[in-house]
Amino acid sequence: MKKQKKLKELRVNRNWCKGCGICVYFCPKDVLEIDKDDKSSPVRPNDCIVCGFCERLCPDLAITVIPEEQEEEEEQEAS
């Protein structure tokens, strides 16, 4: 059984973000919002399911989704 990935960090490069809202629109869990500076901001990172839509769809490459590293022991399934 595959374990659900968990988010370690959701980075938004505010210098690159132009506030287009594509990431906000496509996020299935409403993790991102456009803030008062017209930039994408992760307002609910605990709700992130690490689908990567925001990172893949960002036309400015301003978003990086970093999942938690899975322990090697789990991947080897107790050899």
Buried (B, 14 or more C-beta within 10 A) or exposed (E): EEEEBEBEEBEBBEEEBEBBEBBBEBBEEEBBBBBEEEBBBBEEEEEBBBBBBBBEBBEBEBBBBEEEEEEEEEEEEEE
